[in-house]
Amino acid sequence: MKTLLKNLVADQSGASAAEYALILAVVGAGIAVAAAALGTAISTRIDSAATLITPIK
């Protein structure tokens, strides 16, 4: 029983999956922040372009 517990504690095969999950979370958060910033920039440009267009009467 002691050997089994020592082997479980020393086993690091699940560490790779946890590292990949952490990398995926960081990349996903970066994409979300970039998408939000891009959306704001596009909205600002469209609003400024709309103020330059004069309505036809």
Buried (B, 14 or more C-beta within 10 A) or exposed (E): EEEEEEEEEEEEEEEEEEEEEEEEEEEEEEEEEEEEEEEEEEEEEEEEEEEEEEEEE
